[in-house]
Amino acid sequence: MVTLFHRGQSLPNGLPGAGNVIGDRIEDLASIKDRAWDAVIDTSGTIPSTVEKSAMELSECAGQYLYVSSISVYREDAAAPIDESSPLVDLPATLPAEVTAEAYGAQKVASELAVLKAFGERAAIVRPGLIVGPYDRSDRFTHWVRRVASGGTILAPGKPERLIQFIDVRDLAEWMVLGIERRIVGTYNATGPGVEMGDVLEECASVADAKPKFVWVPDEWLLREGVGPWMELPLWVPQGEDALVSAVDCSRAIVLGLHCRPLSETVRATLEWDRTRPRDAPLQAGLDSERERRLLEAWNAGRG
């Protein structure tokens, strides 16, 4: 049986059909370390000291430890294609005690090392890219699903043929469970195939039965206007800086069963979930409507 170890805050009643153990991995693992476990899937570890504590204390009672890391462990200047042997970010002498955007990659590298130290050849390291789909509250993919469904004139970044990669959370979860069943070990990139940005937006329109007008604006202009890549305009990273979101080689995971569902299924599930949310709740990523309007006016004025 699957058992969920959690604090009981976001899921006070746990998950139906699963065992539920309430606790805090930072303070006390006594409720789980005195049992025998076939495997552990660590989806939440980023602070290396916390990951090290979990891995060390569970190393004698768990058969396998699968750690969910990130492609952020790779250096930004790593040459494409990026595979599991590509260079990692350097580890500083000290790391912050809290998760930060600047140190995130290094924190994940140090956490990977902690898992490998505790579990050795019984460890599996999974490095996803952007994880999308229903219940993704980062809104980096959901922004486009909602924005395109609303129609009108839409500022689209870069070029429509620009490749991007992401993975549906359900595909990632299914593959990790399969990996546990097969006792996979080692390190694996796990993101989806390259998809053209234009195709993503067109699929969003098709699923929502919307007819928006996309205005494709070059990288250089957006940067001059101070538009922030990735969070302010999700899925957008300027050309030349985009290897980590467009050129990640996942062939090792694919050989071992990683499968990605059609884009339309991801868009549809995300849209259906998003429509259950309060309409006045702001998204965590994406241009607000007024900033988008001003940028489009400035772009059109400059071209006139």
C-alpha positions in Angstrom: 0.0 0.0 0.0 1.1 3.5 -0.7 1.6 5.7 2.4 1.7 9.5 2.4 3.9 11.1 5.0 2.8 14.8 5.3 2.0 17.6 7.8 -1.7 17.4 7.3 -2.0 21.1 6.2 -3.0 20.9 2.5 -4.5 17.4 2.8 -5.9 17.2 6.4 -7.8 14.1 5.5 -5.0 12.5 3.5 -5.7 10.7 0.2 -8.4 8.1 -0.3 -7.0 4.6 -0.6 -3.6 5.5 0.9 -2.1 5.2 4.3 -1.6 8.6 5.9 1.0 9.4 8.5 1.1 12.9 9.9 4.6 14.3 10.7 7.2 16.8 9.8 10.3 15.6 8.0 12.4 18.5 9.4 11.7 17.8 13.0 10.7 14.1 13.5 10.8 11.0 11.3 10.1 8.6 14.2 6.7 7.7 12.9 8.1 6.3 9.6 11.7 5.2 10.3 10.7 2.4 12.6 8.8 0.5 9.8 10.0 -1.4 6.7 9.4 0.3 3.4 9.9 -1.1 -0.1 10.8 2.4 -1.4 10.6 6.1 -0.7 9.7 8.8 -3.2 10.9 12.1 -2.1 9.1 14.9 -3.9 9.6 17.8 -1.6 13.3 17.9 -0.6 15.3 21.0 -1.6 17.2 22.0 1.6 20.3 19.6 1.6 20.4 19.2 5.4 16.7 18.1 5.4 17.2 15.7 2.5 20.3 14.3 4.2 18.4 13.7 7.4 15.6 11.9 5.6 17.9 9.7 3.5 20.2 8.8 6.4 17.4 7.9 8.8 15.5 5.9 6.2 18.5 4.1 4.7 18.2 1.1 7.0 14.5 0.6 6.7 13.8 1.4 3.0 14.9 -0.6 0.0 15.1 2.2 -2.4 15.1 6.0 -2.4 13.8 7.9 -5.5 14.7 11.6 -5.2 12.9 14.2 -7.4 15.6 16.7 -8.4 15.5 19.2 -11.3 17.1 20.1 -14.5 18.1 23.2 -12.7 21.1 21.3 -11.5 22.8 21.8 -14.9 24.9 24.8 -15.7 23.1 27.4 -17.8 26.0 27.4 -20.3 25.9 23.6 -20.7 26.1 22.6 -24.3 23.0 21.1 -26.0 21.8 18.4 -25.9 21.8 18.2 -22.1 22.1 14.6 -20.9 22.8 13.2 -17.4 26.5 13.7 -17.8 26.3 17.4 -18.6 28.2 19.7 -16.2 26.4 20.7 -13.0 26.3 24.0 -11.2 29.1 24.7 -8.8 28.5 24.2 -5.1 29.3 27.3 -3.0 31.1 27.0 0.3 27.7 27.6 2.0 24.1 27.3 0.9 21.2 29.3 2.3 19.0 27.7 4.9 15.9 28.5 2.9 15.0 27.8 -0.7 16.0 30.7 -3.0 15.8 31.0 -6.8 19.5 31.9 -7.0 20.6 28.9 -5.0 18.0 26.4 -6.1 20.1 24.5 -8.6 23.0 24.2 -6.1 20.6 23.1 -3.4 19.3 20.3 -5.6 22.9 19.2 -6.5 23.8 19.0 -2.8 20.5 17.2 -2.1 21.3 14.6 -4.8 24.7 14.0 -3.2 23.1 13.5 0.2 20.8 10.8 -1.2 23.6 9.1 -3.0 25.7 9.1 0.1 22.9 7.5 2.1 21.6 5.0 -0.4 24.4 4.5 -2.9 23.4 2.0 -5.6 19.9 1.9 -4.2 19.2 5.5 -5.2 17.4 6.9 -8.2 17.7 10.6 -9.1 15.0 12.0 -11.4 15.5 15.4 -13.0 12.3 16.8 -14.4 11.9 20.0 -16.3 8.7 22.1 -15.9 6.0 20.0 -14.4 2.5 21.0 -15.7 -1.1 19.8 -15.6 -4.0 20.0 -13.2 -3.3 21.3 -9.7 -0.1 23.1 -10.8 -0.3 26.2 -8.7 2.9 27.7 -10.1 0.6 28.7 -13.1 3.5 28.8 -15.5 1.6 26.6 -18.0 -1.9 27.4 -16.6 -1.4 31.0 -17.5 -1.4 30.2 -21.2 -4.3 27.8 -21.0 -6.4 30.5 -19.2 -5.2 33.4 -21.3 -5.8 31.7 -24.7 -9.3 30.5 -23.6 -10.2 34.2 -22.8 -9.5 35.1 -26.5 -8.7 38.6 -27.8 -5.3 39.8 -29.0 -2.5 37.9 -27.2 1.2 38.9 -26.9 3.2 35.8 -27.8 6.9 35.7 -27.0 9.7 35.1 -29.5 9.0 32.9 -32.5 6.2 30.3 -32.9 8.7 27.6 -34.0 10.7 28.0 -30.7 10.9 24.6 -29.0 10.0 24.1 -25.3 9.8 21.1 -23.1 7.6 20.2 -20.1 6.0 17.1 -18.7 2.5 16.3 -17.5 2.6 15.6 -13.8 0.6 12.4 -14.4 3.1 11.1 -16.9 5.9 11.8 -14.5 4.2 10.2 -11.6 3.2 7.1 -13.5 6.8 6.7 -14.7 8.3 7.1 -11.2 5.9 4.4 -9.9 6.9 2.1 -12.8 10.5 2.9 -11.9 10.0 1.8 -8.3 8.4 -1.4 -9.4 11.3 -2.1 -11.7 13.9 -1.0 -9.1 15.6 1.5 -11.4 18.7 3.2 -10.1 20.9 5.9 -11.4 20.1 9.4 -12.8 17.5 10.3 -15.3 16.3 13.4 -17.1 12.5 13.3 -17.2 10.8 16.0 -19.2 8.7 15.9 -22.3 9.6 16.1 -26.0 10.3 19.4 -27.7 7.1 21.2 -28.7 6.8 24.4 -30.7 5.5 27.3 -28.8 3.1 28.1 -31.6 1.7 24.6 -31.4 1.1 24.9 -27.6 -0.9 28.1 -28.0 -2.8 26.8 -31.0 -3.7 23.6 -29.0 -4.9 25.8 -26.1 -7.2 27.6 -28.5 -8.5 24.4 -30.1 -9.3 22.8 -26.7 -11.0 26.0 -25.5 -12.8 26.5 -28.8 -11.4 30.1 -28.8 -10.2 32.2 -31.7 -7.5 34.6 -30.4 -5.1 36.6 -32.4 -1.5 35.9 -31.6 1.0 38.8 -32.0 4.5 37.4 -32.0 7.0 39.8 -30.5 10.8 39.3 -30.7 13.0 38.5 -27.8 15.1 41.6 -28.2 12.1 44.0 -28.0 10.7 42.2 -24.9 14.0 42.4 -23.1 14.3 46.1 -23.9 10.9 46.6 -22.4 12.0 44.9 -19.2 9.7 41.8 -19.6 10.9 39.0 -17.4 11.4 35.6 -19.0 9.8 32.5 -17.5 7.6 33.9 -14.8 6.3 37.2 -16.3 6.0 35.5 -19.7 5.9 31.7 -18.9 7.6 29.2 -21.1 9.7 32.0 -22.7 13.4 32.1 -22.4 15.4 34.2 -24.9 17.2 32.5 -27.8 20.6 31.3 -26.8 19.7 30.9 -23.1 17.1 28.2 -23.6 18.9 24.9 -23.6 17.5 23.9 -20.3 13.9 24.3 -21.5 14.3 23.0 -25.1 17.3 20.7 -25.4 17.2 18.2 -22.6 17.9 14.6 -23.6 15.5 12.2 -21.9 16.3 9.1 -23.9 17.5 7.1 -20.8 14.1 7.5 -19.2 12.2 6.8 -22.4 14.0 3.5 -22.8 12.7 2.6 -19.4 9.1 3.5 -20.1 8.7 7.2 -19.8 5.7 8.1 -22.0 4.1 11.5 -22.6 0.4 11.8 -23.4 -0.9 14.1 -26.2 -0.7 17.8 -25.6 -4.4 18.1 -26.0 -5.0 16.0 -22.9 -2.7 18.1 -20.8 -4.4 21.3 -21.9 -7.9 20.0 -21.5 -7.2 18.7 -17.9 -5.5 21.9 -17.0 -8.4 24.0 -18.3 -11.0 22.0 -16.6 -9.2 22.2 -13.3 -8.5 25.9 -13.7 -12.2 26.6 -14.2 -12.9 25.2 -10.7 -10.8 28.0 -9.2 -12.1 31.4 -8.1 -12.0 33.8 -11.0 -10.7 36.6 -8.9 -7.7 34.7 -7.6 -4.6 36.1 -9.3 -2.3 33.7 -11.1 1.2 33.2 -9.8 2.8 33.7 -13.2 2.1 35.6 -16.4 1.5 39.2 -17.5 -1.5 40.9 -16.1 -4.0 42.2 -18.6 -3.1 45.9 -18.3 0.6 45.3 -18.8 -0.1 43.1 -21.8 -2.3 45.8 -23.3 0.4 48.5 -22.8 3.1 46.3 -24.3 1.0 45.5 -27.4 0.2 49.2 -27.9 3.9 50.0 -27.7 4.8 47.2 -30.1 2.2 48.3 -32.6 3.2 51.9 -32.3 6.8 51.1 -33.0 5.9 49.2 -36.1 3.6 51.8 -37.5 
